[in-house]
Every structure is written in structure tokens, then in C-alpha cells.
Amino acid sequence: MSGLRPWVLLALFAGLTLPLMPLQQIFLWTWPGMARRFPMHYHRMACRLLGIRVEVTGKPPVEGPLLIVSNHVSWLDILVLSSVAPVSFVAKKEVNGWPFFGTLARLQRTVFVDRERRHATGNSRDEMGERLKAGDILVLFPEGTSSDGRNILPFKSSFFGAAEIAGVLVQPVTLAYRGHRNLPMTRRILPSYAWYGSMELAPHLLGALAQGPIEVAVVCHTPLSLSGERTRKALARHAEGEVRRGLSRALHGSVEIG
């Protein structure tokens, strides 16, 4: 059955997802509030289907405006974070052109950014600001790429400027892939889930599904603001420190999983 497991799960995932995609499109056209919330309920079902157990520590957001800044481990981060709160994501522009996954990203109202061109960065930051003004919760991965799940890369401050709007808070969130089949996640197993470097998506996806259920800790830290003397660079450093400490605690067992 282990060889069939990823294909069975993919078939079930498609059976769940494909009928709901036109429904989300209708919500985007006719019911913006539901278009924000519906992906959260969908991703909760997807996590249960794929055997992803999400355990939350702290207070997850329920409404915006809010900018979540999180470490980035895997394509699975999208399912995990979206199952916790009604969010949209900030993603590199290349994702928009990916078959199927690009469509899913657009349906979740993703903001696509070009990190390579300075003037495009300003436009993307403005778009993020407008979405925050409208009350959205946006998720930014300020490392700029995914990591190995055991370390945090330096946070880039470029897009923190989108939070320079009265009433907008920035909430650091730690993702820790710390359990596999109700046992601690090992260094040998973790690369089956952490998608980074030159790993190709399709083989990695099938390998992750074949490995079986996992437990992911989501640690929601205290929200911060760009007020007073705090600059976006100082805020980025502070958020990075919070996420780094949260990962260390989660991986060493001081954050309890249910």
C-alpha cells in the first residue's frame, strides 16, 4: 500500500479540490467576505485528508488588517497556515505561472511580487498596503526562500514597509515540522517535507505523501507595530529573533503538541 499511498491521496485531494475551485471563483465575484474565509475551511479539510496535524500555540489572528511574517519550510506551509486563519499569501511572481498551483494561488487572492527588480518591489509593496487597508491578513515569507526546517535565514525587510499604515500590526509566526507518525521528526526524515534548494516539486510532493502523517507546530507570537522609534529594519530583526527562538523551543520539545 505504501507505493500506492501518494497516488490515492492525490486522487482524493483532486476529488476534494476540483469541485470547490469554481465555488471559490463564484465567491470572488459575488461574496468577498466568504472568498476570504472559505480557503481556511478548505485547507482544514485538506490537512485532515493528507495527514497533517496542526497544533497552534498562542493566539492566531481572526481578522485583519495584519501582516503575518513566518519562516518558510515547504509548499506544505500554505496548507498549514491557511488552515489556521483566513489568509492570503505574498508569493514570488513565478508561482502565478505554475500549472494548477498558480490557479489555486490566484483563487486565494495571492499577491505576486518580483523580488529581483527594485521598482517592482515598490509596486508590490503598494499593492500589499492596499490589501491591508482593505482589512486582509497577508502572509509574507521574509527569508525570500524556503529553508531546511531546522534553521532560520535572515529576514529581508523590503516588504515590511507595507505595514507602515495606521492600525496594521505585524505578527511573527513560527512553523516547526517536529513530528512524524507521533514520533519526533528526525534529520533523516525532515528533507522529505522541507522543500528547499534545488529539489524538484513533483518528486518531493510524491515523497512527502508516501512518508505518512506529520505534526506541525504553529507558534503565534505577539503582534508588533511600526510605530514610535521602530523602523522596518528593526521590526524585521525583532520578528526574525522571535521566529528563531520559537523554532528552537518547538524543536527541542518545550512547545507541547496535543
C-alpha positions as CSV (number, residue, x, y, z in Angstrom):
1,M,0.0,0.0,0.0
2,S,2.9,2.4,0.7
3,G,3.6,2.6,-3.1
4,L,0.0,3.4,-3.8
5,R,-0.4,5.8,-0.9
6,P,0.7,9.1,-2.7
7,W,-1.5,8.3,-5.7
8,V,-4.5,7.5,-3.6
9,L,-4.0,10.7,-1.6
10,L,-3.6,12.8,-4.8
11,A,-6.8,11.3,-6.2
12,L,-8.7,12.1,-3.0
13,F,-7.1,15.6,-3.0
14,A,-8.2,16.2,-6.6
15,G,-11.7,14.9,-5.7
16,L,-11.9,17.5,-2.9
17,T,-10.3,20.4,-4.7
18,L,-11.6,20.4,-8.2
19,P,-15.3,20.8,-7.4
20,L,-14.5,23.6,-4.9
21,M,-12.4,25.7,-7.3
22,P,-15.4,27.1,-9.3
23,L,-17.2,27.7,-6.0
24,Q,-14.4,29.9,-4.7
25,Q,-14.4,31.7,-8.0
26,I,-18.1,32.5,-7.6
27,F,-17.3,33.8,-4.1
28,L,-14.6,36.1,-5.5
29,W,-17.2,37.5,-7.9
30,T,-20.2,37.8,-5.5
31,W,-19.2,37.4,-1.9
32,P,-15.8,38.9,-0.9
33,G,-16.1,38.0,2.8
34,M,-16.7,34.4,2.1
35,A,-13.9,34.4,-0.5
36,R,-11.5,35.4,2.4
37,R,-12.8,32.7,4.8
38,F,-13.6,29.7,2.5
39,P,-9.9,28.8,1.8
40,M,-9.4,28.3,5.5
41,H,-12.2,25.7,5.8
42,Y,-10.9,24.0,2.6
43,H,-7.3,23.8,3.9
44,R,-8.5,22.3,7.2
45,M,-10.2,19.5,5.2
46,A,-7.1,19.1,3.0
47,C,-4.8,18.8,6.1
48,R,-7.0,16.1,7.6
49,L,-7.0,14.3,4.3
50,L,-3.3,14.4,3.9
51,G,-2.5,13.5,7.5
52,I,-1.1,16.9,8.6
53,R,-1.9,17.5,12.3
54,V,-1.6,21.2,13.1
55,E,-1.2,22.3,16.7
56,V,-1.4,26.0,17.4
57,T,0.3,27.8,20.3
58,G,-0.6,31.5,21.0
59,K,-3.4,33.5,19.5
60,P,-3.9,33.0,15.8
61,P,-5.5,36.0,14.0
62,V,-9.2,36.1,13.2
63,E,-9.3,39.3,11.2
64,G,-7.1,42.0,9.6
65,P,-5.5,44.2,8.8
66,L,-2.5,42.1,9.7
67,L,0.8,41.1,8.2
68,I,2.0,37.6,9.2
69,V,5.7,37.1,8.8
70,S,6.8,33.4,9.0
71,N,9.7,31.2,8.3
72,H,9.3,29.1,5.1
73,V,9.9,25.4,5.1
74,S,7.8,23.8,2.4
75,W,5.0,24.0,-0.1
76,L,3.0,22.4,2.8
77,D,3.3,25.8,4.7
78,I,0.4,27.1,2.5
79,L,-1.9,24.3,3.7
80,V,-0.8,24.7,7.3
81,L,-1.0,28.5,7.7
82,S,-4.2,28.7,5.7
83,S,-5.9,26.1,8.0
84,V,-5.2,28.4,11.0
85,A,-6.5,31.7,9.8
86,P,-8.3,33.4,6.8
87,V,-5.2,34.5,5.0
88,S,-3.8,35.3,1.6
89,F,-0.2,34.9,0.7
90,V,2.6,37.0,-0.8
91,A,4.4,34.8,-3.3
92,K,7.1,35.2,-6.0
93,K,5.7,36.1,-9.4
94,E,6.8,32.8,-10.9
95,V,4.2,31.0,-8.8
96,N,1.5,32.7,-10.9
97,G,2.6,30.7,-14.0
98,W,2.7,27.3,-12.3
99,P,0.2,24.8,-13.7
100,F,-2.7,24.2,-11.2
101,F,-0.9,25.6,-8.2
102,G,-0.9,29.0,-9.8
103,T,-4.6,28.8,-10.2
104,L,-5.0,27.9,-6.6
105,A,-2.9,30.8,-5.6
106,R,-5.0,33.2,-7.6
107,L,-8.2,31.8,-6.1
108,Q,-6.7,32.6,-2.7
109,R,-6.1,36.2,-3.8
110,T,-2.3,35.9,-3.6
111,V,-0.2,39.0,-4.1
112,F,2.6,38.1,-6.6
113,V,5.8,40.0,-6.2
114,D,9.1,40.4,-8.1
115,R,11.9,40.4,-5.6
116,E,14.6,41.0,-8.2
117,R,13.6,44.4,-9.5
118,R,13.7,47.3,-7.1
119,H,11.0,49.3,-8.8
120,A,8.7,46.3,-8.9
121,T,9.3,45.8,-5.2
122,G,7.8,49.3,-4.6
123,N,4.7,48.4,-6.7
124,S,4.2,45.1,-4.9
125,R,4.6,46.8,-1.5
126,D,1.9,49.3,-2.5
127,E,-0.4,46.5,-3.6
128,M,0.2,44.8,-0.2
129,G,-0.6,48.1,1.5
130,E,-3.9,48.4,-0.3
131,R,-4.9,44.9,0.6
132,L,-4.0,45.6,4.3
133,K,-6.1,48.8,4.2
134,A,-9.0,46.7,3.0
135,G,-8.7,44.5,6.1
136,D,-6.9,41.5,4.8
137,I,-4.5,39.2,6.6
138,L,-1.4,38.7,4.4
139,V,1.3,36.1,4.9
140,L,4.9,37.1,4.0
141,F,7.9,34.8,4.0
142,P,10.6,37.4,4.6
143,E,13.5,34.9,4.2
144,G,12.8,35.2,0.5
145,T,13.1,31.4,0.0
146,S,12.5,28.2,1.9
147,S,14.9,26.6,4.3
148,D,15.7,23.2,5.8
149,G,13.2,23.4,8.6
150,R,15.9,23.5,11.4
151,N,17.3,26.9,10.7
152,I,16.1,30.4,10.0
153,L,17.5,32.5,7.2
154,P,17.9,36.3,7.7
155,F,14.7,38.2,7.3
156,K,14.6,40.8,4.4
157,S,12.9,44.0,5.4
158,S,11.9,45.1,1.9
159,F,8.2,44.3,2.2
160,F,7.8,45.2,5.9
161,G,7.1,48.7,4.7
162,A,3.6,47.6,3.6
163,A,2.7,47.7,7.3
164,E,3.5,51.4,7.6
165,I,-0.2,52.1,7.8
166,A,-2.1,53.2,10.9
167,G,-3.8,50.2,12.6
168,V,-1.8,47.5,10.8
169,L,0.1,45.0,13.0
170,V,2.8,42.6,12.2
171,Q,2.6,39.1,13.8
172,P,5.7,36.8,13.7
173,V,4.7,33.1,13.3
174,T,7.0,30.1,13.7
175,L,6.4,26.9,11.7
176,A,8.1,23.8,13.1
177,Y,7.9,20.4,11.4
178,R,8.5,18.5,14.5
179,G,6.6,15.2,14.4
180,H,6.3,12.2,12.2
181,R,3.9,9.4,12.9
182,N,3.6,10.6,16.5
183,L,7.4,10.4,17.0
184,P,9.9,13.3,16.9
185,M,10.9,14.4,13.4
186,T,14.4,13.2,12.6
187,R,17.1,14.8,10.5
188,R,16.8,11.9,8.1
189,I,13.0,12.3,7.6
190,L,12.7,16.1,7.6
191,P,14.0,16.6,4.0
192,S,11.0,14.6,2.8
193,Y,8.9,17.5,3.9
194,A,11.2,20.6,3.9
195,W,11.3,21.7,0.2
196,Y,14.4,23.8,-0.4
197,G,17.5,24.3,-2.6
198,S,17.2,22.6,-6.0
199,M,14.6,20.0,-5.0
200,E,12.1,19.4,-7.8
201,L,8.4,19.9,-6.8
202,A,6.7,16.8,-8.3
203,P,9.1,14.1,-6.8
204,H,9.2,15.9,-3.5
205,L,5.4,16.1,-3.3
206,L,5.1,12.3,-4.0
207,G,7.8,11.5,-1.5
208,A,6.1,13.6,1.2
209,L,2.8,11.9,0.7
210,A,4.4,8.5,0.8
211,Q,6.1,9.1,4.2
212,G,2.8,9.4,6.1
213,P,1.3,11.6,8.7
214,I,3.2,14.5,10.3
215,E,2.7,17.0,13.1
216,V,3.4,20.7,12.5
217,A,3.6,23.3,15.3
218,V,2.4,26.8,14.6
219,V,3.6,29.3,17.2
220,C,1.8,32.7,17.0
221,H,3.9,35.4,18.7
222,T,2.8,38.8,20.0
223,P,1.8,41.2,17.2
224,L,4.0,44.3,16.7
225,S,3.6,47.6,15.0
226,L,5.8,50.1,13.0
227,S,5.2,52.9,15.5
228,G,7.4,55.2,17.5
229,E,11.1,54.6,17.0
230,R,10.8,51.2,15.4
231,T,11.9,51.1,11.7
232,R,11.0,48.4,9.3
233,K,14.6,47.0,9.5
234,A,14.4,46.9,13.3
235,L,11.0,45.3,13.1
236,A,12.4,42.6,10.7
237,R,15.2,41.9,13.1
238,H,12.9,41.6,16.0
239,A,10.5,39.4,14.1
240,E,13.4,37.2,13.0
241,G,14.5,36.8,16.6
242,E,11.0,35.8,17.7
243,V,10.6,33.2,15.0
244,R,14.1,31.8,15.6
245,R,13.5,31.4,19.3
246,G,10.1,29.8,18.6
247,L,11.7,27.3,16.3
248,S,14.3,26.4,18.8
249,R,11.8,25.8,21.6
250,A,9.4,23.8,19.3
251,L,12.1,21.5,18.0
252,H,13.5,20.9,21.5
253,G,10.2,20.0,23.0
254,S,9.1,23.0,25.0
255,V,6.1,23.6,22.8
256,E,3.6,20.8,23.5
257,I,1.8,19.1,20.7
258,G,-1.6,17.9,21.8
